[in-house]
């Protein structure tokens, strides 16, 4: 996968997801916002990441992310995940350019 640019910061992190609490959105094709990278952090089990050429397009990438590993979804990239084991747990950390509006907005919400 790829790296997150050095001038990007983590502005938001999801809760830890399991088979029982994952929002269904993650299991179907969806994309990250413009200017936002998603860092998928698997803490136990294994997860398969599917990347698509375009919305409802062909699969162009399949990556298995095991416990202790991470995967990166770039901005506006169509993707979905699939649990490979029953004990899989993961969270997603969202990164944007440190001076971007999305970072400013999320940091101000934390301070309210």
C-alpha positions in Angstrom: 0.0 0.0 0.0 1.1 3.6 0.3 2.3 6.1 2.9 0.5 9.0 4.4 2.2 12.3 3.6 4.4 13.7 6.5 2.4 16.9 6.8 -0.9 15.0 7.4 -2.2 14.5 11.0 -4.6 12.1 12.6 -7.8 14.0 13.2 -10.3 11.2 13.9 -10.3 7.6 15.0 -13.2 5.1 14.9 -14.0 2.8 17.8 -12.6 -0.8 17.6 -14.8 -2.7 15.2 -15.7 -6.4 15.4 -18.1 -8.6 13.4 -20.8 -7.6 15.8 -20.5 -3.8 15.8 -19.1 -2.9 12.4 -21.2 -0.3 10.5 -22.5 -2.1 7.3 -21.0 0.7 5.2 -17.5 -0.7 5.7 -18.6 -4.1 4.2 -19.7 -2.5 0.9 -18.0 -0.2 -1.6 -17.4 3.2 -0.1 -14.7 5.8 -0.4 -12.7 8.2 1.7 -13.3 11.9 1.5 -11.3 14.2 -0.7 -8.0 15.0 1.0 -8.4 12.2 3.6 -6.3 9.0 4.0 -7.7 6.1 6.0 -5.3 4.0 8.0 -6.7 0.6 8.8 -5.2 -0.8 12.0 -5.9 -4.5 12.7 -5.4 -5.4 16.3 -6.5 -9.1 16.1 -7.4 -11.6 13.5 -7.2 -10.8 9.7 -9.0 -8.5 7.4 -9.1 -8.4 3.6 -9.1 -5.0 1.9 -10.5 -4.7 -1.6 -9.7 -1.7 -3.7 -11.7 -0.8 -6.8 -10.8 1.1 -10.0 -14.0 3.2 -9.6 -17.4 3.0 -8.0 -18.9 -0.4 -8.9 -15.7 -1.1 -10.9 -13.4 -4.0 -11.1 -11.3 -5.1 -8.1 -7.8 -3.8 -8.7 -6.3 -4.7 -5.3 -6.8 -7.3 -2.6 -4.6 -7.0 0.5 -4.7 -9.1 3.6 -4.0 -7.1 6.8 -3.1 -9.3 9.8 -3.0 -8.4 13.5 -0.4 -5.8 14.2 -0.4 -4.6 10.6 -1.9 -1.5 8.9 -3.2 -0.7 5.4 -3.8 2.7 3.8 -6.7 3.8 1.7 -6.0 7.0 -0.2 -8.4 9.9 -0.7 -11.5 9.3 -2.8 -10.6 5.6 -3.3 -13.4 3.1 -3.5 -12.9 0.1 -1.2 -14.5 -2.3 1.2 -13.3 -4.8 3.8 -14.1 -8.4 4.7 -13.5 -10.2 8.0 -11.3 -13.3 7.5 -11.5 -14.5 11.1 -14.2 -14.4 13.8 -11.8 -12.7 16.2 -10.9 -9.8 13.9 -10.8 -6.4 15.4 -9.7 -3.1 13.7 -10.1 0.6 13.8 -9.6 3.3 11.2 -7.5 6.4 11.8 -8.3 9.3 9.5 -5.6 11.7 8.4 -5.7 15.1 6.5 -3.3 17.9 5.8 -2.5 19.6 9.1 -3.8 23.0 7.9 -6.9 21.7 6.2 -10.4 22.8 7.1 -11.4 19.2 8.0 -8.6 19.1 10.6 -9.5 22.5 12.0 -13.2 21.6 12.2 -12.6 18.3 14.0 -10.0 19.7 16.4 -12.4 22.6 17.3 -15.2 20.1 18.0 -12.9 18.2 20.4 -12.3 21.4 22.3 -15.9 22.4 22.7 
